[in-house]
Amino acid sequence: MPRLGLPQYLNLLNLLRLVRNTVHNNGVYFHSTTPIEIVWYRNVPYESRNGSVVGYKDTWKFLQFELVPDLVRMIRDVVESGGLISVANPIIDPMA
């Protein structure tokens, strides 16, 4: 399995995971074993407390202008990575 060099995006992925999970709970963080979770992203701590509403400044602006550009950069890095390009068995498009 090729290595894609994603450790640099680990905090971004963790923050996206927290945002996704809170969306399913109407903006409230719930976790059965982790009462407080702190993710550092761009040198800013984002804290989620069990049973509490998560407030990331203006959430939509935060997602649009901070997270999405980095997510696009990560996807581009993965797609263009040497590890992925060098895979010997390409996926064949069945519709082609």
N, CA and C atoms as an extended XYZ file, in Angstrom:
288
Properties=species:S:1:pos:R:3:atomname:S:1:resname:S:1:resid:I:1 pbc="F F F"
N         0.848       -1.182        0.000 N   MET     1
C         0.000        0.000        0.000 CA  MET     1
C         0.890        1.240        0.000 C   MET     1
N         0.708        2.131       -0.945 N   PRO     2
C         1.558        3.323       -1.015 CA  PRO     2
C         1.273        4.293        0.121 C   PRO     2
N         2.296        5.004        0.526 N   ARG     3
C         2.151        6.052        1.540 CA  ARG     3
C         1.826        7.348        0.814 C   ARG     3
N         0.837        8.068        1.301 N   LEU     4
C         0.390        9.277        0.615 CA  LEU     4
C         0.837       10.554        1.304 C   LEU     4
N         1.558       10.450        2.397 N   GLY     5
C         2.058       11.647        3.064 CA  GLY     5
C         0.975       12.482        3.711 C   GLY     5
N        -0.009       11.831        4.311 N   LEU     6
C        -1.119       12.561        4.917 CA  LEU     6
C        -0.908       13.029        6.346 C   LEU     6
N         0.170       12.634        7.049 N   PRO     7
C         0.309       13.102        8.431 CA  PRO     7
C         0.221       14.617        8.575 C   PRO     7
N         0.649       15.353        7.569 N   GLN     8
C         0.572       16.814        7.650 CA  GLN     8
C        -0.871       17.311        7.688 C   GLN     8
N        -1.813       16.460        7.292 N   TYR     9
C        -3.227       16.843        7.272 CA  TYR     9
C        -4.019       16.217        8.408 C   TYR     9
N        -3.355       15.578        9.335 N   LEU    10
C        -4.048       14.863       10.406 CA  LEU    10
C        -4.941       15.785       11.235 C   LEU    10
N        -4.461       16.952       11.600 N   ASN    11
C        -5.279       17.879       12.397 CA  ASN    11
C        -6.483       18.378       11.600 C   ASN    11
N        -6.285       18.635       10.317 N   LEU    12
C        -7.399       19.043        9.461 CA  LEU    12
C        -8.453       17.940        9.425 C   LEU    12
N        -8.033       16.700        9.226 N   LEU    13
C        -8.973       15.584        9.174 CA  LEU    13
C        -9.678       15.383       10.509 C   LEU    13
N        -8.957       15.540       11.607 N   ASN    14
C        -9.581       15.413       12.929 CA  ASN    14
C       -10.612       16.518       13.173 C   ASN    14
N       -10.293       17.729       12.765 N   LEU    15
C       -11.244       18.824       12.944 CA  LEU    15
C       -12.475       18.609       12.065 C   LEU    15
N       -12.274       18.158       10.835 N   LEU    16
C       -13.413       17.853        9.970 CA  LEU    16
C       -14.282       16.741       10.559 C   LEU    16
N       -13.645       15.752       11.180 N   ARG    17
C       -14.385       14.676       11.837 CA  ARG    17
C       -15.260       15.236       12.954 C   ARG    17
N       -14.708       16.132       13.764 N   LEU    18
C       -15.489       16.726       14.854 CA  LEU    18
C       -16.648       17.560       14.317 C   LEU    18
N       -16.387       18.338       13.281 N   VAL    19
C       -17.446       19.167       12.690 CA  VAL    19
C       -18.547       18.270       12.136 C   VAL    19
N       -18.173       17.225       11.410 N   ARG    20
C       -19.160       16.301       10.845 CA  ARG    20
C       -20.004       15.661       11.939 C   ARG    20
N       -19.365       15.198       12.997 N   ASN    21
C       -20.105       14.536       14.075 CA  ASN    21
C       -21.037       15.490       14.796 C   ASN    21
N       -20.633       16.732       14.965 N   THR    22
C       -21.519       17.676       15.649 CA  THR    22
C       -22.699       18.075       14.763 C   THR    22
N       -22.525       18.053       13.452 N   VAL    23
C       -23.641       18.353       12.549 CA  VAL    23
C       -24.759       17.338       12.765 C   VAL    23
N       -24.382       16.081       12.979 N   HIS    24
C       -25.378       15.031       13.209 CA  HIS    24
C       -26.101       15.206       14.542 C   HIS    24
N       -25.553       16.022       15.422 N   ASN    25
C       -26.141       16.245       16.748 CA  ASN    25
C       -26.591       17.693       16.932 C   ASN    25
N       -26.941       18.356       15.848 N   ASN    26
C       -27.405       19.753       15.897 CA  ASN    26
C       -26.392       20.678       16.553 C   ASN    26
N       -25.109       20.448       16.282 N   GLY    27
C       -24.061       21.322       16.778 CA  GLY    27
C       -23.545       21.000       18.160 C   GLY    27
N       -24.005       19.891       18.739 N   VAL    28
C       -23.576       19.499       20.083 CA  VAL    28
C       -22.600       18.337       19.966 C   VAL    28
N       -21.487       18.429       20.709 N   TYR    29
C       -20.482       17.371       20.706 CA  TYR    29
C       -20.883       16.274       21.682 C   TYR    29
N       -20.914       15.044       21.196 N   PHE    30
C       -21.157       13.887       22.050 CA  PHE    30
C       -20.120       12.821       21.739 C   PHE    30
N       -19.533       12.263       22.765 N   HIS    31
C       -18.614       11.138       22.603 CA  HIS    31
C       -18.727       10.268       23.847 C   HIS    31
N       -18.834        8.966       23.650 N   SER    32
C       -19.079        8.064       24.782 CA  SER    32
C       -17.885        7.921       25.715 C   SER    32
N       -16.666        8.131       25.215 N   THR    33
C       -15.484        7.926       26.067 CA  THR    33
C       -14.577        9.149       26.188 C   THR    33
N       -14.799       10.184       25.387 N   THR    34
C       -13.914       11.355       25.413 CA  THR    34
C       -14.711       12.594       25.819 C   THR    34
N       -14.635       13.004       27.099 N   PRO    35
C       -15.429       14.141       27.555 CA  PRO    35
C       -14.984       15.480       26.964 C   PRO    35
N       -13.689       15.618       26.713 N   ILE    36
C       -13.167       16.851       26.106 CA  ILE    36
C       -12.169       16.450       25.029 C   ILE    36
N       -12.319       17.037       23.855 N   GLU    37
C       -11.370       16.768       22.780 CA  GLU    37
C       -10.884       18.107       22.237 C   GLU    37
N        -9.569       18.242       22.153 N   ILE    38
C        -8.975       19.471       21.629 CA  ILE    38
C        -8.167       19.114       20.387 C   ILE    38
N        -8.468       19.806       19.300 N   VAL    39
C        -7.731       19.632       18.050 CA  VAL    39
C        -7.077       20.964       17.725 C   VAL    39
N        -5.776       20.923       17.475 N   TRP    40
C        -5.045       22.130       17.076 CA  TRP    40
C        -5.023       22.203       15.558 C   TRP    40
N        -5.461       23.345       15.023 N   TYR    41
C        -5.474       23.554       13.580 CA  TYR    41
C        -5.023       24.983       13.321 C   TYR    41
N        -3.984       25.146       12.533 N   ARG    42
C        -3.402       26.468       12.246 CA  ARG    42
C        -3.064       27.208       13.544 C   ARG    42
N        -2.483       26.487       14.477 N   ASN    43
C        -2.050       27.029       15.767 CA  ASN    43
C        -3.183       27.583       16.627 C   ASN    43
N        -4.402       27.097       16.393 N   VAL    44
C        -5.552       27.502       17.197 CA  VAL    44
C        -6.169       26.233       17.790 C   VAL    44
N        -6.411       26.212       19.114 N   PRO    45
C        -7.050       25.032       19.704 CA  PRO    45
C        -8.570       25.102       19.517 C   PRO    45
N        -9.141       24.011       19.030 N   TYR    46
C       -10.590       23.890       18.891 CA  TYR    46
C       -11.035       22.840       19.897 C   TYR    46
N       -11.811       23.290       20.889 N   GLU    47
C       -12.198       22.425       21.992 CA  GLU    47
C       -13.649       21.981       21.846 C   GLU    47
N       -13.862       20.694       22.043 N   SER    48
C       -15.209       20.126       22.036 CA  SER    48
C       -15.434       19.462       23.385 C   SER    48
N       -16.494       19.889       24.083 N   ARG    49
C       -16.835       19.336       25.401 CA  ARG    49
C       -18.117       18.531       25.270 C   ARG    49
N       -18.101       17.346       25.845 N   ASN    50
C       -19.236       16.440       25.758 CA  ASN    50
C       -20.521       17.118       26.242 C   ASN    50
N       -21.555       17.082       25.401 N   GLY    51
C       -22.847       17.666       25.742 CA  GLY    51
C       -22.948       19.156       25.524 C   GLY    51
N       -21.902       19.782       24.959 N   SER    52
C       -21.904       21.230       24.762 CA  SER    52
C       -21.971       21.593       23.279 C   SER    52
N       -22.600       22.737       23.018 N   VAL    53
C       -22.646       23.256       21.653 CA  VAL    53
C       -21.242       23.664       21.252 C   VAL    53
N       -20.861       23.294       20.038 N   VAL    54
C       -19.546       23.643       19.518 CA  VAL    54
C       -19.676       24.958       18.769 C   VAL    54
N       -18.862       25.943       19.142 N   GLY    55
C       -18.916       27.239       18.478 CA  GLY    55
C       -17.582       27.584       17.849 C   GLY    55
N       -17.507       27.459       16.540 N   TYR    56
C       -16.280       27.806       15.819 CA  TYR    56
C       -16.510       29.130       15.110 C   TYR    56
N       -16.395       30.211       15.860 N   LYS    57
C       -16.596       31.536       15.275 CA  LYS    57
C       -17.880       31.522       14.449 C   LYS    57
N       -17.822       32.022       13.233 N   ASP    58
C       -18.937       31.936       12.292 CA  ASP    58
C       -18.716       30.648       11.506 C   ASP    58
N       -19.468       29.603       11.818 N   THR    59
C       -19.181       28.259       11.323 CA  THR    59
C       -19.101       28.178        9.806 C   THR    59
N       -20.036       28.791        9.092 N   TRP    60
C       -20.004       28.669        7.633 CA  TRP    60
C       -18.801       29.374        7.033 C   TRP    60
N       -18.473       30.557        7.541 N   LYS    61
C       -17.272       31.235        7.052 CA  LYS    61
C       -16.036       30.417        7.389 C   LYS    61
N       -16.015       29.859        8.574 N   PHE    62
C       -14.901       29.018        8.995 CA  PHE    62
C       -14.734       27.838        8.041 C   PHE    62
N       -15.830       27.154        7.726 N   LEU    63
C       -15.756       26.009        6.813 CA  LEU    63
C       -15.332       26.443        5.412 C   LEU    63
N       -15.978       27.485        4.893 N   GLN    64
C       -15.719       27.932        3.526 CA  GLN    64
C       -14.312       28.474        3.317 C   GLN    64
N       -13.886       29.327        4.198 N   PHE    65
C       -12.666       30.077        3.935 CA  PHE    65
C       -11.429       29.543        4.636 C   PHE    65
N       -11.591       28.655        5.609 N   GLU    66
C       -10.422       28.098        6.282 CA  GLU    66
C       -10.265       26.609        6.007 C   GLU    66
N       -11.327       25.851        6.205 N   LEU    67
C       -11.197       24.402        6.053 CA  LEU    67
C       -11.230       23.945        4.600 C   LEU    67
N       -12.141       24.460        3.800 N   VAL    68
C       -12.292       23.968        2.427 CA  VAL    68
C       -11.030       24.183        1.586 C   VAL    68
N       -10.383       25.341        1.618 N   PRO    69
C        -9.158       25.479        0.823 CA  PRO    69
C        -8.081       24.458        1.216 C   PRO    69
N        -7.954       24.182        2.506 N   ASP    70
C        -6.967       23.195        2.940 CA  ASP    70
C        -7.393       21.784        2.545 C   ASP    70
N        -8.677       21.515        2.580 N   LEU    71
C        -9.179       20.213        2.155 CA  LEU    71
C        -8.932       19.996        0.658 C   LEU    71
N        -9.159       21.016       -0.140 N   VAL    72
C        -8.883       20.930       -1.582 CA  VAL    72
C        -7.391       20.691       -1.818 C   VAL    72
N        -6.544       21.384       -1.067 N   ARG    73
C        -5.095       21.195       -1.185 CA  ARG    73
C        -4.715       19.756       -0.825 C   ARG    73
N        -5.328       19.222        0.216 N   MET    74
C        -5.041       17.848        0.625 CA  MET    74
C        -5.454       16.854       -0.465 C   MET    74
N        -6.640       17.028       -1.019 N   ILE    75
C        -7.109       16.124       -2.074 CA  ILE    75
C        -6.181       16.192       -3.277 C   ILE    75
N        -5.769       17.396       -3.647 N   ARG    76
C        -4.838       17.543       -4.775 CA  ARG    76
C        -3.520       16.845       -4.473 C   ARG    76
N        -3.012       17.006       -3.262 N   ASP    77
C        -1.755       16.354       -2.889 CA  ASP    77
C        -1.878       14.839       -2.950 C   ASP    77
N        -3.016       14.303       -2.527 N   VAL    78
C        -3.219       12.855       -2.575 CA  VAL    78
C        -3.286       12.379       -4.024 C   VAL    78
N        -4.095       13.057       -4.836 N   VAL    79
C        -4.277       12.634       -6.223 CA  VAL    79
C        -2.968       12.729       -7.005 C   VAL    79
N        -2.160       13.735       -6.705 N   GLU    80
C        -0.912       13.929       -7.439 CA  GLU    80
C         0.288       13.265       -6.782 C   GLU    80
N         0.069       12.531       -5.696 N   SER    81
C         1.195       11.940       -4.985 CA  SER    81
C         1.838       10.828       -5.803 C   SER    81
N         3.143       10.702       -5.671 N   GLY    82
C         3.870        9.644       -6.365 CA  GLY    82
C         3.401        8.276       -5.938 C   GLY    82
N         3.031        8.118       -4.670 N   GLY    83
C         2.562        6.834       -4.175 CA  GLY    83
C         1.293        6.375       -4.863 C   GLY    83
N         0.402        7.285       -5.139 N   LEU    84
C        -0.847        6.926       -5.799 CA  LEU    84
C        -0.641        6.738       -7.296 C   LEU    84
N         0.162        7.601       -7.896 N   ILE    85
C         0.419        7.519       -9.332 CA  ILE    85
C         1.134        6.221       -9.685 C   ILE    85
N         1.959        5.726       -8.779 N   SER    86
C         2.754        4.537       -9.079 CA  SER    86
C         2.016        3.224       -8.870 C   SER    86
N         0.752        3.250       -8.482 N   VAL    87
C         0.010        2.011       -8.275 CA  VAL    87
C        -0.052        1.253       -9.599 C   VAL    87
N         0.354       -0.009       -9.546 N   ALA    88
C         0.485       -0.806      -10.775 CA  ALA    88
C        -0.864       -1.216      -11.374 C   ALA    88
N        -1.873       -1.378      -10.557 N   ASN    89
C        -3.177       -1.828      -11.049 CA  ASN    89
C        -4.170       -0.675      -11.042 C   ASN    89
N        -4.261        0.054      -12.130 N   PRO    90
C        -5.192        1.191      -12.150 CA  PRO    90
C        -6.637        0.710      -12.091 C   PRO    90
N        -7.501        1.577      -11.643 N   ILE    91
C        -8.924        1.274      -11.609 CA  ILE    91
C        -9.479        1.571      -12.994 C   ILE    91
N       -10.090        0.580      -13.599 N   ILE    92
C       -10.644        0.727      -14.947 CA  ILE    92
C       -12.066        1.262      -14.836 C   ILE    92
N       -12.360        2.287      -15.604 N   ASP    93
C       -13.690        2.859      -15.635 CA  ASP    93
C       -14.605        1.910      -16.436 C   ASP    93
N       -15.603        1.322      -15.783 N   PRO    94
C       -16.458        0.363      -16.502 CA  PRO    94
C       -17.342        1.019      -17.562 C   PRO    94
N       -17.472        2.332      -17.509 N   MET    95
C       -18.323        3.043      -18.477 CA  MET    95
C       -17.531        3.540      -19.680 C   MET    95
N       -16.213        3.402      -19.630 N   ALA    96
C       -15.385        3.928      -20.733 CA  ALA    96
C       -15.402        2.980      -21.917 C   ALA    96
